Amino acid sequence: MGQAELLGLTMATAIESTPDFDVNRHDSLGLRIQHVLHGNPVLGPLAVLIVAVIAFSLVNTRFFSAANLSLVLAQVTVIATLALGQTLVILTAGIDLAAGAIAVFSSVLMASFCTDLGMPGALALLLGFACGTAMGALNGFLVTRLKLPPFIVTLGTLTILFSLNSVVSRSETVRGSDMPSIMTWTGTTIPIGGFRLTYGSIIMLALFAYFFYALRSTAWGKHVYATGDDVEAARLAGIRTNRVLFSVYTVAGLLYAIGGWILIGRLASASPNVGVDYNLDSITAVVLGGTSLFGGRGGVLGTLIGALIVGVFRNGLQLAGVEVVWQGFAIGLLVLVAVSLDQWIRKVKT
């Protein structure tokens, strides 16, 4: 080996052994966490949920009782179902401000079909699902065909549906006792030891399991992520992005209608005066679950955890004697932290 080659080899060895050139050695803890959270968005929300459960259990021993945990799950069931549909929309970089309006209007229509028109419960239920699906399809049509921004479209349908809701219901609540039993069936509980699980919660968990599979293992799910990540690149790759977007809003409408059915069972009535905060609550659950508002990243498992975080915080703060106004303050602060974390994670360099 010549002197020049020997000198070059010596310098290369020295450079490689110098800490300034060891990239892996110089990855900070924050950068490593950033990479981990980028690849596994659900880890952050899961950590928050675990810490919250432990903290509230220490503050009040009643928190971890089977009866209270049953209450938390029952309370988040409707919001989690709406947040599932909201997740599909947000994964495509959209937003649906009409989620709660579709759910409440669907529940009012189901009740009206039974009581005012005398339809059998099963038929009224199916027609209610069809109406919710049609409302979602209308949003999808306006977004894909008229190229209107999702925010404007769903803000408009939110106002329209709440107005129609008051007209159809005449601002009156329909009692569960006046409806067929199938309408309130979702509120029926199943005792499991000291834990009481409602059929509505079972339906909600089954829906999450199905869409977890659909998004991870089907072509439709991959197209949803691709459309949300970069709609133009997805179109150039041969994906019919308009069809994907239309299907997402349509499916979301069906999920909202199912949420309306669960809502009837939860309240044992169909009321036009509920659901004012459902739209924002569903978005909150999605954001806390790690799904990016910019689309293309996240999933339904994180959304379920996000909904549980909302329920755990509200229930835990209530048991701790915190006033309602400060409960809202805590949830709002969590949302700001979650969005800031999402922005930080998106800056990761792969």
C-alpha atoms as one frame of an Amber mdcrd trajectory, in Angstrom:
protein
   0.000   0.000   0.000   1.368   3.414  -1.014   1.861   6.360   1.316  -1.029
   8.300  -0.317  -3.414   5.389   0.098  -2.284   4.868   3.671  -2.773   8.563
   4.444  -6.266   8.515   2.902  -7.264   5.436   4.868  -5.977   7.000   8.089
  -7.954  10.219   7.506 -11.160   8.310   6.656 -10.804   6.253   9.822 -10.252
   9.367  11.894 -13.306  11.099  10.400 -15.572   8.103  10.977 -14.414   7.852
  14.586 -14.917  11.564  15.228 -18.148  12.257  17.179 -19.088  15.153  14.868
 -19.474  12.736  11.998 -21.377  10.056  13.912 -24.965  10.930  13.054 -26.518
   8.165  15.099 -24.492   9.155  18.139 -25.603  12.750  17.825 -29.349  12.031
  17.502 -30.820  13.830  20.485 -33.440  12.220  22.682 -36.019  14.655  21.326
 -35.204  13.730  17.737 -35.492  10.035  18.509 -38.867  10.586  20.170 -39.917
  12.615  17.130 -39.057   9.720  14.808 -40.833   7.161  17.019 -44.018   9.234
  17.226 -43.915   9.877  13.481 -43.930   6.144  12.835 -46.345   5.299  15.667
 -48.845   8.168  16.154 -50.880   6.174  18.671 -48.089   6.022  21.288 -48.457
   9.636  22.405 -52.229   9.479  23.076 -51.846   6.088  24.753 -49.242   7.506
  27.143 -51.536  10.452  27.956 -54.455   8.098  28.637 -52.414   5.857  30.949
 -51.021   8.821  32.900 -54.501  10.355  33.213 -56.038   7.111  34.503 -53.279
   6.672  37.088 -53.457  10.316  38.204 -57.241  10.408  38.603 -57.194   7.043
  40.398 -54.833   8.544  42.956 -56.964  11.673  43.335 -60.198   9.744  43.904
 -60.338   6.002  44.550 -63.858   5.836  43.081 -62.477   6.635  39.631 -61.127
   3.137  39.044 -64.282   1.375  40.223 -66.101  -0.829  37.723 -69.246   1.284
  37.973 -67.389   4.506  37.161 -65.402   2.998  34.296 -68.689   1.681  32.878
 -70.043   5.224  33.051 -66.994   6.645  31.257 -67.326   4.163  28.395 -71.067
   4.791  28.073 -70.486   8.544  28.017 -67.912   8.415  25.214 -69.740   5.884
  23.032 -71.695   8.400  20.948 -68.758  10.812  20.559 -66.424   7.939  19.654
 -68.819   6.747  16.931 -69.043  10.243  15.459 -65.277  10.631  15.775 -64.834
   7.433  13.748 -66.581   9.040  10.777 -64.711  12.280  11.443 -61.422  10.363
  11.304 -62.126   9.136   7.786 -62.795  12.706   6.647 -59.768  14.212   8.390
 -57.491  11.500   6.968 -58.337  12.969   3.544 -57.326  16.439   4.810 -60.978
  17.474   5.150 -63.184  18.457   8.078 -66.819  17.707   8.890 -68.581  20.298
  11.025 -71.948  18.622  10.417 -71.198  15.341  12.217 -73.334  16.096  15.262
 -76.100  17.674  13.191 -76.427  14.572  11.018 -76.494  12.315  14.093 -79.166
  14.328  15.916 -81.310  14.868  12.803 -81.090  11.146  11.979 -82.248  10.268
  15.500 -85.167  12.710  15.225 -86.136  11.268  11.830 -86.059   7.710  13.187
 -88.299   8.712  16.067 -90.666  10.616  13.753 -90.944   7.654  11.373 -92.033
   5.484  14.308 -94.374   7.830  16.120 -95.784  10.173  13.482 -95.899   7.770
  10.525 -96.422   4.545  12.484 -93.600   2.634  10.774 -92.199  -0.572  12.281
 -89.056   0.055  14.296 -86.725  -1.866  11.976 -87.964   0.014   8.917 -87.682
   3.372  10.674 -84.154   2.478  11.697 -83.097   1.553   8.166 -84.665   4.708
   6.736 -82.834   6.752   9.359 -79.552   5.153   8.312 -80.383   5.871   4.670
 -81.109   9.518   5.458 -77.833   9.918   7.357 -75.962   8.312   4.466 -77.684
  10.674   2.017 -76.661  13.684   4.113 -73.052  12.524   4.047 -73.297  11.886
   0.306 -74.553  15.449  -0.189 -71.447  16.759   1.560 -69.304  14.504  -0.617
 -71.033  15.704  -3.790 -70.524  19.367  -2.943 -66.849  18.764  -2.106 -65.987
  16.614  -5.138 -68.250  17.955  -7.885 -68.599  21.625  -7.043 -65.073  21.766
  -5.577 -66.232  23.649  -2.487 -63.989  23.624   0.608 -65.080  20.976   3.159
 -65.143  23.576   5.927 -67.652  25.757   4.054 -69.748  22.818   2.855 -70.179
  21.228   6.264 -70.672  24.585   7.980 -73.568  25.209   5.601 -75.119  21.764
   6.053 -74.663  22.099   9.827 -76.904  25.170   9.848 -79.420  23.668   7.412
 -79.761  20.381   9.284 -80.192  21.959  12.708 -82.921  24.158  11.231 -84.671
  21.166   9.630 -84.244  19.321  12.893 -86.353  21.917  14.710 -88.985  21.906
  11.956 -89.401  18.118  11.806 -89.397  17.625  15.577 -91.396  20.799  16.311
 -88.767  21.242  19.048 -90.365  18.385  20.996 -88.633  15.396  22.571 -89.934
  11.921  21.764 -89.817   9.606  24.768 -88.313   6.164  24.459 -91.487   4.581
  25.802 -93.342   5.913  22.756 -90.972   4.194  20.326 -90.452   0.502  19.462
 -87.943  -1.241  21.710 -85.405  -1.612  18.896 -84.909   2.164  18.920 -83.701
   2.183  22.540 -82.052  -1.246  22.433 -78.556   0.266  22.213 -78.946   1.569
  25.772 -79.540  -1.913  27.206 -76.715  -3.014  29.500 -74.963  -6.351  29.900
 -73.526  -6.993  33.391 -69.978  -8.364  33.355 -69.030  -8.702  36.987 -69.286
  -5.191  38.367 -68.859  -3.726  34.890 -71.927  -2.856  32.817 -71.492  -2.768
  29.048 -74.175  -1.344  26.765 -75.039  -2.745  23.350 -74.256   0.693  21.968
 -70.685   0.393  23.228 -70.383  -3.057  21.668 -71.565  -1.680  18.314 -69.091
   1.187  18.599 -66.163  -1.144  19.340 -67.176  -3.448  16.465 -67.206  -0.487
  14.076 -63.739   0.570  15.211 -62.451  -2.970  14.705 -63.893  -3.114  11.187
 -62.487   0.227  10.060 -59.138  -0.539  11.690 -58.965  -3.520   9.351 -60.365
  -1.602   6.359 -57.848   1.223   6.601 -54.858  -1.063   7.125 -55.626  -4.016
   4.881 -57.812  -2.931   1.953 -57.139  -0.989  -1.224 -59.808   1.521  -0.197
 -57.967   2.255   3.044 -54.659   2.762   1.256 -56.372   5.098  -1.206 -57.804
   7.125   1.674 -54.321   7.648   3.133 -52.810   8.413  -0.275 -55.502  10.976
  -1.074 -55.020  12.711   2.239 -51.245  12.722   1.992 -51.080  14.268  -1.500
 -54.226  14.359  -3.604 -52.427  15.313  -6.813 -49.807  12.581  -6.456 -52.582
  10.074  -5.713 -54.439  11.160  -8.854 -51.309  10.794 -10.979 -50.839   7.318
  -9.504 -54.213   6.292 -10.919 -56.351   6.676  -7.809 -59.805   8.097  -8.473
 -59.523  10.681  -5.728 -62.988  12.172  -6.219 -64.529   8.743  -5.836 -62.492
   8.138  -2.685 -63.543  11.472  -1.181 -67.199  10.893  -2.053 -67.114   7.432
  -0.461 -65.489   8.821   2.701 -68.179  11.467   3.266 -70.933   8.971   2.443
 -69.615   6.337   4.864 -69.138   9.037   7.488 -72.821   9.995   7.108 -73.834
   6.390   7.786 -71.616   6.281  10.873 -73.176   9.502  12.161 -76.646   7.987
  11.702 -75.579   4.919  13.687 -74.304   7.343  16.319 -77.804   8.887  16.317
 -79.323   5.473  17.015 -76.890   4.927  19.877 -77.791   8.403  21.140 -81.475
   7.425  21.381 -80.536   4.425  23.517 -78.211   6.525  25.642 -80.861   9.176
  26.413 -83.900   6.846  26.203 -85.400   9.553  24.002 -84.924  11.447  20.751
 -84.320  15.101  21.506 -83.662  17.895  19.000 -81.977  19.939  21.715 -78.855
  17.831  22.203 -75.610  17.579  20.286 -74.583  21.227  20.246 -70.995  20.282
  21.159 -70.852  16.955  19.314 -69.140  18.419  16.246 -66.255  19.912  18.199
 -66.071  16.923  20.562 -65.648  14.535  17.628 -62.869  16.679  16.159 -61.243
  16.910  19.600 -61.181  13.106  19.927 -59.578  12.773  16.475 -56.934  15.408
  17.171 -56.091  14.004  20.608 -55.815  10.571  18.993 -52.893  11.699  16.855
 -54.593  11.976  13.456 -53.106  14.901  11.560 -55.438  17.714  10.524 -53.368
  17.937   7.348 -54.367  14.398   6.325 -52.537  11.203   5.502 -51.396  10.245
   9.009 -53.206   8.694  11.959 -55.847   6.031  12.434 -58.994   4.898  14.182
 -57.218   3.273  17.131 -55.810   6.647  18.102 -59.277   8.179  17.752 -60.740
   5.646  20.185 -57.980   6.508  22.650 -58.623  10.209  22.048 -62.328   9.796
  22.845 -61.405   7.913  26.021 -59.005  10.722  26.981 -61.853  13.242  26.732
 -64.137  10.997  28.799 -61.476  10.237  31.408 -60.535  13.900  31.848 -64.119
  15.073  32.192 -65.060  12.289  34.585 -61.833  12.544  36.613 -62.034  16.325
  36.954 -65.675  16.045  37.986 -64.808  13.517  40.701 -62.014  15.835  41.808
 -64.564  18.620  42.288 -63.325  20.808  39.438 -65.923  23.216  38.041 -67.329
  22.563  34.564 -65.767  25.699  33.116 -62.299  24.505  34.088 -63.020  21.056
  32.666 -63.538  22.718  29.282 -60.367  24.709  29.830 -58.385  21.491  30.398
 -59.783  19.830  27.261 -59.037  22.929  25.178 -55.486  23.011  26.495 -55.074
  19.348  25.569 -56.193  20.111  22.008 -53.641  22.925  21.667 -50.888  20.649
  22.957 -51.961  17.857  20.581 -51.950  20.154  17.530 -48.564  21.599  18.503
 -47.197  18.081  18.906 -48.573  17.129  15.488 -46.830  20.125  13.900 -43.572
  19.127  15.574 -43.879  15.499  14.469 -44.585  16.494  10.844 -41.220  18.294
  10.707 -39.323  15.033  11.160 -36.662  14.435   8.527 -36.777  10.909   7.155
